[in-house]
Amino acid sequence: MTAAERVQYRKTIVVGAGPIGLTAALALKNIGLDVAVLESESEGRQRPGSRAIYLHNATLKFFEEISPGLGFQLGENGIIWPVKRTFFRGEEVYFRQYAPPTPGVLPHFTSLPQVEAERYIYQACLDAGIEFFWNTPVKDVKTRKNGVEIVTENGDIWKADYCIAADGARSVVRRSLGLQLEGPRTKDAFIVVDVKEDQHDPLPLERTFHYQHPAVDGRNVLFVPFAGGWRIDLQLLSEDDMEDFGGVDGVRKWLPKVMDPKYVDRVTWVSTYQFYQAVANSYTDEFARVVLAGEAAHLFAPFGARGMNSGVPDAVLAARAIGKATKAETPEEAMSYVRQAAEERRTAGLYNRDSAGIALEHIQGNSPYMNAKRETAAFLVPLVPTTMGRWLDEGPYGPKTGSPLVSTKY
Ligand SMILES: Cc1cc2nc3c(=O)[nH]c(=O)nc-3n(C[C@H](O)[C@H](O)[C@H](O)COP(=O)(O)OP(=O)(O)OC[C@H]3O[C@@H](n4cnc5c(N)ncnc54)[C@H](O)[C@@H]3O)c2cc1C
């Protein structure tokens, strides 16, 4: 192959075929832009488990807009748990039952494993005729006034007018452009376990959160059902050694204390996390030719399910801004569209980081003030059940209302 043959051009390039890269590619294609996806791993790779299981209605709406039928497909293949319960040291402090979803309308949310959601989104990309280049790790990216140049590990050069960087938390694109994630790693550690449901004798579909579960020496435990299984999230105490609780052996010690012991033999994935709470200092480069999306742009603790749910609007709004930029009459006008979208999503990123931080503090914070607040709320539940129980129940989600400054907060 000659040097000239190793230079390829596409109008737009997406780096990374995780859920956000797939979404970006669909959104670009949907507005008629030529797009190629460069992905470092192979097609059919095993994706990590224990990640997103909860997609908001707003996310499903975006999918429906960029690929008609996809939002409904994700909705129909997930489950909608109708009940949530919260316990404080073994006593129920909150119960809420939701009406069943209205047929023919996108549900309020859907709960299915991220690997399955990715499968549906990838199939939609194939149906849309999007080009994929697997085993193609990107090594370096440079931007100029008139476009982007991407160099892959094997020395190939890809030129494009615009690029959406969805290459995840360790984003090579972000680093090549000199952009940085800013924010701390949380001190709290979590063991996240997925188990397969027993289809002959399933548990009721109830999302259940325990503050200070008595069976595990006062650690918090969250149970979330998803299509085909359960997510169990154990929140360690500051003095705990992660190795004692993580891994298959660690899980065998504590899981049977909080769940029917049969689930120990139904574990499908175990992960140990200390979450980052970080947002990139800018979502675009100096020439507004690359836009960061998803975990390339931000990392949040998962309380409130803000990661993929905010990565999807990052990708869709970046694609729409690029669409407008390609039709702009002047370079300045083009840049302004991209910069505006990047800034709007960064503002949303900061908001989501803070909200996930509030959720963490709500459930895990150990300041005397927060301890007293939780104790008081639990004590007052019999007197004012709705207000106090609801406040305790909101812990795993963080604040529900958006900042007035952010039009697309999810
Ligand atoms: C325990 C847990 C629970 C979660 N729960 C939820 C939830 O319920 N709801 C929610 O919305 N979010 C949730 N999240 C967050 C969600 O999983 C992430 O936001 C999402 O996976 C980010 O997708 P992404 O496409 O940005 O990154 P990734 O999934 O990391 O994809 C990045 C892709 O880029 C590729 N890549 C990397 N480097 C290169 C390179 N140099 N060249 C080419 N390709 C490259 C990778 O191989 C990968 O395919 C959760 C996360 C965790 C850890």
Ligand as a Chemical Component Dictionary entry (heavy atoms), coordinates in Angstrom:
data_LIG
# 
_chem_comp.id                   LIG 
_chem_comp.type                 NON-POLYMER 
_chem_comp.pdbx_formal_charge   0 
_chem_comp.three_letter_code    LIG 
# 
loop_
_chem_comp_atom.comp_id 
_chem_comp_atom.atom_id 
_chem_comp_atom.alt_atom_id 
_chem_comp_atom.type_symbol 
_chem_comp_atom.charge 
_chem_comp_atom.model_Cartn_x 
_chem_comp_atom.model_Cartn_y 
_chem_comp_atom.model_Cartn_z 
_chem_comp_atom.pdbx_ordinal 
LIG C1  C1  C 0 -21.187 0.554 38.160 1  
LIG C2  C2  C 0 -21.645 1.489 37.094 2  
LIG C3  C3  C 0 -22.999 1.687 36.909 3  
LIG C4  C4  C 0 -23.437 2.579 35.935 4  
LIG N1  N1  N 0 -24.775 2.752 35.788 5  
LIG C5  C5  C 0 -25.227 3.637 34.892 6  
LIG C6  C6  C 0 -26.629 3.770 34.671 7  
LIG O1  O1  O 0 -27.464 3.056 35.228 8  
LIG N2  N2  N 0 -27.022 4.704 33.747 9  
LIG C7  C7  C 0 -26.128 5.488 33.072 10 
LIG O2  O2  O 0 -26.556 6.356 32.309 11 
LIG N3  N3  N 0 -24.796 5.327 33.200 12 
LIG C8  C8  C 0 -24.320 4.409 34.085 13 
LIG N4  N4  N 0 -22.980 4.203 34.186 14 
LIG C9  C9  C 0 -22.049 4.939 33.312 15 
LIG C10 C10 C 0 -21.918 4.302 31.917 16 
LIG O3  O3  O 0 -21.522 2.957 32.040 17 
LIG C11 C11 C 0 -20.892 5.097 31.118 18 
LIG O4  O4  O 0 -21.275 6.458 31.112 19 
LIG C12 C12 C 0 -20.782 4.651 29.659 20 
LIG O5  O5  O 0 -20.310 3.345 29.537 21 
LIG C13 C13 C 0 -19.774 5.554 28.918 22 
LIG O6  O6  O 0 -19.765 5.186 27.566 23 
LIG P1  P1  P 0 -18.648 5.745 26.580 24 
LIG O7  O7  O 0 -19.066 5.275 25.222 25 
LIG O8  O8  O 0 -18.424 7.177 26.823 26 
LIG O9  O9  O 0 -17.293 5.020 27.048 27 
LIG P2  P2  P 0 -16.858 3.499 26.935 28 
LIG O10 O10 O 0 -17.998 2.589 27.174 29 
LIG O11 O11 O 0 -15.655 3.365 27.793 30 
LIG O12 O12 O 0 -16.430 3.326 25.413 31 
LIG C14 C14 C 0 -15.232 3.880 24.897 32 
LIG C15 C15 C 0 -14.866 3.116 23.636 33 
LIG O13 O13 O 0 -13.711 3.734 23.050 34 
LIG C16 C16 C 0 -12.778 2.725 22.692 35 
LIG N5  N5  N 0 -11.441 3.336 22.699 36 
LIG C17 C17 C 0 -10.717 3.679 23.781 37 
LIG N6  N6  N 0 -9.540  4.212 23.387 38 
LIG C18 C18 C 0 -9.532  4.221 22.031 39 
LIG C19 C19 C 0 -8.599  4.635 21.065 40 
LIG N7  N7  N 0 -7.419  5.170 21.409 41 
LIG N8  N8  N 0 -8.906  4.499 19.756 42 
LIG C20 C20 C 0 -10.101 3.963 19.379 43 
LIG N9  N9  N 0 -11.022 3.530 20.271 44 
LIG C21 C21 C 0 -10.746 3.661 21.584 45 
LIG C22 C22 C 0 -12.974 1.641 23.751 46 
LIG O14 O14 O 0 -12.471 0.394 23.333 47 
LIG C23 C23 C 0 -14.489 1.652 23.902 48 
LIG O15 O15 O 0 -15.115 0.833 22.957 49 
LIG C24 C24 C 0 -22.501 3.292 35.142 50 
LIG C25 C25 C 0 -21.139 3.070 35.288 51 
LIG C26 C26 C 0 -20.712 2.169 36.257 52 
LIG C27 C27 C 0 -19.233 1.943 36.387 53 
# 
loop_
_chem_comp_bond.comp_id 
_chem_comp_bond.atom_id_1 
_chem_comp_bond.atom_id_2 
_chem_comp_bond.value_order 
_chem_comp_bond.pdbx_ordinal 
LIG C1  C2  SING 1  
LIG C2  C3  SING 2  
LIG C2  C26 DOUB 3  
LIG C3  C4  DOUB 4  
LIG C4  N1  SING 5  
LIG C4  C24 SING 6  
LIG N1  C5  DOUB 7  
LIG C5  C6  SING 8  
LIG C5  C8  SING 9  
LIG C6  O1  DOUB 10 
LIG C6  N2  SING 11 
LIG N2  C7  SING 12 
LIG C7  O2  DOUB 13 
LIG C7  N3  SING 14 
LIG N3  C8  DOUB 15 
LIG C8  N4  SING 16 
LIG N4  C9  SING 17 
LIG N4  C24 SING 18 
LIG C9  C10 SING 19 
LIG C10 O3  SING 20 
LIG C10 C11 SING 21 
LIG C11 O4  SING 22 
LIG C11 C12 SING 23 
LIG C12 O5  SING 24 
LIG C12 C13 SING 25 
LIG C13 O6  SING 26 
LIG O6  P1  SING 27 
LIG P1  O7  DOUB 28 
LIG P1  O8  SING 29 
LIG P1  O9  SING 30 
LIG O9  P2  SING 31 
LIG P2  O10 DOUB 32 
LIG P2  O11 SING 33 
LIG P2  O12 SING 34 
LIG O12 C14 SING 35 
LIG C14 C15 SING 36 
LIG C15 O13 SING 37 
LIG C15 C23 SING 38 
LIG O13 C16 SING 39 
LIG C16 N5  SING 40 
LIG C16 C22 SING 41 
LIG N5  C17 SING 42 
LIG N5  C21 SING 43 
LIG C17 N6  DOUB 44 
LIG N6  C18 SING 45 
LIG C18 C19 SING 46 
LIG C18 C21 DOUB 47 
LIG C19 N7  SING 48 
LIG C19 N8  DOUB 49 
LIG N8  C20 SING 50 
LIG C20 N9  DOUB 51 
LIG N9  C21 SING 52 
LIG C22 O14 SING 53 
LIG C22 C23 SING 54 
LIG C23 O15 SING 55 
LIG C24 C25 DOUB 56 
LIG C25 C26 SING 57 
LIG C26 C27 SING 58 
# 
